[in-house]
Amino acid sequence: MSTRLVVDGQNQLLETREPGFPEQPAPLRIGATVISYIFHPLFIPVYISWFLVTIQPHLFASFTPTEKIITVFRFFIMYSFFPLVTILLAKALGFLQSIYLKTQKERVIPYIACGIYYWWMWNVLRNQPEFSREIVMLSMAIWIAASLGLLANITMKVSMHAISMGVMVTFIMLLGLSHPDGYGIYISVALILTGLVCTARFVVSDHSQKEVYTGLLVGIVSQLIANWVS
């Protein structure tokens, strides 16, 4: 990873980062871009909630089908909709140059805002006894990951994609330890998806290996802390 200073059209001095991964053929870059969008950090919690509702129905034994749908919708609102609206508003107000958060400075506001949303979600879920320990643990891990990501952002542009995948794969593995029967396929899929997403970030982003691996570690540690505390 290397950086250089350039002058933009408004004669402002900007720091740009050159990709640390050799440029790949167009089809590979298109595929990596699609993967990056599908498995965007804002969507991972929603995917996990859908997985739990459909694959682990015993965690929602007291829920009606409608209440299960509402649960997934709540995850979408708090983990996808609110953060996205915050980013769009920050861009419209001039606090961000791009919604893609290409610099460490641009990521500060989204990290802080998401930390507030995620803490609120965890605080609500943990005070509602109908939600299982696993759901509360996941929400805590997401909040911890956002907090640690903000701290890591001080020194590097840590990969948000890698953070979210680290939380996801560790969560699935922990579920597998408590529900060993038939869980091997889900762990295998989680590992494959984590590898695909992290590789995609090497292909189509300017992240260094250190930033991607650090993001993965942040996600893993966050989930382990949540599992230990919960």
Phi, psi and omega per residue, in radians:
M1 nan 2.257 3.103
S2 -2.324 2.685 3.126
T3 -2.164 2.716 3.071
R4 -2.597 2.745 -3.132
L5 -1.710 2.354 3.112
V6 -2.324 2.800 3.091
V7 -1.865 2.177 -3.123
D8 -1.480 -3.024 -3.081
G9 -1.147 -0.325 3.134
Q10 -1.756 0.306 3.120
N11 1.054 0.574 3.060
Q12 -1.772 2.447 -3.123
L13 -1.475 2.120 -3.111
L14 -2.155 2.617 3.073
E15 -1.714 2.186 3.115
T16 -1.992 2.679 -3.116
R17 -2.011 2.333 3.087
E18 -1.642 2.412 -3.108
P19 -0.966 2.444 3.133
G20 -1.548 0.023 -3.110
F21 -2.060 2.357 -3.128
P22 -0.995 2.513 -3.132
E23 -1.093 2.319 -3.078
Q24 -1.778 2.880 3.101
P25 -1.005 2.670 -3.073
A26 -0.960 -0.799 3.132
P27 -1.020 -0.668 3.133
L28 -1.193 -0.689 3.122
R29 -1.173 -0.648 3.094
I30 -1.125 -0.785 3.109
G31 -1.074 -0.719 3.135
A32 -1.152 -0.631 3.105
T33 -1.149 -0.758 3.121
V34 -1.064 -0.786 3.124
I35 -1.078 -0.719 -3.133
S36 -1.101 -0.628 3.125
Y37 -1.316 -0.784 -3.113
I38 -1.073 -0.739 -3.106
F39 -1.836 0.771 3.071
H40 -1.155 2.540 -3.133
P41 -0.929 -0.519 -3.137
L42 -1.225 -0.325 -3.078
F43 -1.749 -0.360 -3.041
I44 -1.015 -0.814 3.107
P45 -1.031 -0.607 3.121
V46 -1.183 -0.742 3.095
Y47 -1.044 -0.754 -3.122
I48 -1.130 -0.731 3.132
S49 -1.099 -0.705 3.079
W50 -1.108 -0.724 3.108
F51 -1.039 -0.778 -3.115
L52 -1.156 -0.720 -3.115
V53 -1.141 -0.653 -3.062
T54 -1.603 -0.626 -3.047
I55 -1.700 -0.493 -3.120
Q56 -2.087 1.061 -3.064
P57 -1.106 -0.376 3.136
H58 -1.139 -0.380 3.086
L59 -1.249 -0.250 -3.129
F60 -2.205 0.727 -3.050
A61 -1.035 -0.579 -3.094
S62 -1.583 0.039 -3.078
F63 -1.610 2.456 2.980
T64 -1.406 2.850 3.083
P65 -0.935 -0.670 3.131
T66 -1.159 -0.702 -3.137
E67 -1.168 -0.554 3.076
K68 -1.155 -0.742 3.101
I69 -1.107 -0.713 3.119
I70 -1.094 -0.642 3.112
T71 -1.076 -0.814 3.097
V72 -1.085 -0.685 3.124
F73 -1.126 -0.680 3.101
R74 -1.081 -0.717 3.094
F75 -1.097 -0.703 3.131
F76 -1.110 -0.765 -3.106
I77 -1.091 -0.849 -3.032
M78 -1.388 -0.597 -3.037
Y79 -1.767 -0.264 -3.131
S80 -2.108 -0.985 -3.006
F81 -1.155 -0.962 -3.110
F82 -1.045 -0.828 3.099
P83 -1.061 -0.697 -3.139
L84 -1.131 -0.765 3.112
V85 -1.085 -0.691 3.116
T86 -1.062 -0.764 3.135
I87 -1.129 -0.751 3.141
L88 -1.133 -0.706 3.099
L89 -1.148 -0.749 3.121
A90 -1.083 -0.650 3.092
K91 -1.179 -0.758 -3.125
A92 -1.137 -0.558 -3.121
L93 -1.499 -0.040 3.081
G94 1.551 0.137 3.115
F95 -1.360 -0.385 3.141
L96 -2.146 2.489 3.058
Q97 -1.451 -0.480 -3.095
S98 -2.612 2.573 3.084
I99 -1.296 -0.142 -3.132
Y100 -1.514 -0.040 3.036
L101 0.893 1.071 -3.014
K102 -1.376 -0.246 -3.124
T103 -2.139 2.820 3.101
Q104 -1.081 -0.709 -3.107
K105 -1.055 -0.706 -3.106
E106 -1.201 -0.324 -3.072
R107 -1.528 -0.182 -3.073
V108 -1.112 -0.905 -3.120
I109 -1.053 -0.853 3.102
P110 -1.044 -0.684 3.118
Y111 -1.076 -0.805 -3.123
I112 -1.141 -0.798 -3.135
A113 -1.090 -0.802 3.139
C114 -1.126 -0.632 3.091
G115 -1.031 -0.683 3.112
I116 -1.179 -0.822 3.131
Y117 -1.053 -0.791 -3.065
Y118 -1.206 -0.656 3.087
W119 -1.112 -0.727 -3.139
W120 -1.086 -0.748 -3.140
M121 -1.090 -0.799 3.121
W122 -1.080 -0.756 -3.107
N123 -1.116 -0.661 3.113
V124 -1.199 -0.817 -3.074
L125 -1.144 -0.677 -3.084
R126 -1.249 -0.290 3.116
N127 -1.736 0.161 3.068
Q128 -2.038 1.791 -3.006
P129 -1.073 -0.296 -3.130
E130 -1.245 -0.296 3.105
F131 -1.548 2.354 -3.060
S132 -1.268 2.909 3.109
R133 -1.019 -0.658 -3.099
E134 -1.082 -0.709 -3.140
I135 -1.164 -0.771 3.130
V136 -1.115 -0.711 3.124
M137 -1.078 -0.744 3.118
L138 -1.090 -0.807 -3.122
S139 -1.118 -0.634 3.075
M140 -1.154 -0.734 -3.133
A141 -1.076 -0.696 3.132
I142 -1.123 -0.726 3.109
W143 -1.137 -0.784 3.117
I144 -1.070 -0.717 -3.129
A145 -1.086 -0.713 3.103
A146 -1.132 -0.662 3.141
S147 -1.198 -0.799 3.113
L148 -1.186 -0.588 3.083
G149 -1.105 -0.674 3.086
L150 -1.088 -0.734 3.122
L151 -1.176 -0.745 3.131
A152 -1.143 -0.509 -3.128
N153 -1.138 -0.278 3.115
I154 -1.124 -0.631 -3.045
T155 -1.868 -0.361 -3.114
M156 -2.729 2.801 3.091
K157 -1.518 1.293 -3.059
V158 -1.077 2.498 -3.071
S159 -1.248 2.067 3.091
M160 -1.197 -0.635 3.095
H161 -1.028 -0.789 -3.113
A162 -1.152 -0.641 3.103
I163 -1.048 -0.853 -3.096
S164 -1.122 -0.676 3.136
M165 -1.236 -0.568 3.071
G166 -1.106 -0.734 3.074
V167 -1.092 -0.802 -3.075
M168 -1.101 -0.897 -3.058
V169 -1.172 -0.619 3.111
T170 -1.218 -0.674 3.106
F171 -1.080 -0.786 3.136
I172 -1.118 -0.693 3.114
M173 -1.135 -0.720 3.115
L174 -1.138 -0.648 3.055
L175 -1.118 -0.671 3.131
G176 -1.115 -0.568 3.121
L177 -1.195 -0.582 3.141
S178 -1.596 -0.295 3.097
H179 -2.329 1.248 -2.990
P180 -1.164 -0.508 -3.057
D181 -1.212 2.090 3.061
G182 1.254 0.212 -3.088
Y183 -1.641 -0.111 -3.114
G184 -1.041 -0.673 -3.112
I185 -1.140 -0.672 -3.121
Y186 -1.221 -0.684 3.086
I187 -1.126 -0.717 3.138
S188 -1.095 -0.775 3.129
V189 -1.109 -0.723 3.135
A190 -1.084 -0.737 3.127
L191 -1.142 -0.741 3.133
I192 -1.117 -0.775 3.137
L193 -1.109 -0.683 3.114
T194 -1.082 -0.771 3.100
G195 -1.102 -0.718 -3.140
L196 -1.118 -0.805 -3.091
V197 -1.148 -0.797 -3.138
C198 -1.117 -0.692 3.084
T199 -1.131 -0.693 3.111
A200 -1.046 -0.658 3.136
R201 -1.193 -0.556 3.042
F202 -1.146 -0.654 -3.027
V203 -1.314 -0.745 -2.978
V204 -2.026 0.138 3.092
S205 -2.152 3.057 3.100
D206 -1.736 0.334 3.135
H207 -1.217 2.507 3.010
S208 -1.510 2.925 3.084
Q209 -1.046 -0.687 3.141
K210 -1.051 -0.730 -3.102
E211 -1.196 -0.664 3.129
V212 -1.257 -0.813 -3.114
Y213 -1.186 -0.610 3.079
T214 -1.140 -0.724 3.091
G215 -1.048 -0.757 3.108
L216 -1.077 -0.738 3.135
L217 -1.143 -0.697 3.112
V218 -1.048 -0.777 3.127
G219 -1.117 -0.749 3.136
I220 -1.105 -0.840 -3.119
V221 -1.109 -0.693 -3.140
S222 -1.053 -0.775 -3.133
Q223 -1.197 -0.642 3.107
L224 -1.171 -0.685 3.090
I225 -1.099 -0.779 -3.140
A226 -1.099 -0.677 3.112
N227 -1.151 -0.625 -3.122
W228 -1.306 -0.661 -3.089
V229 -1.372 -0.660 -3.045
S230 -1.144 nan nan
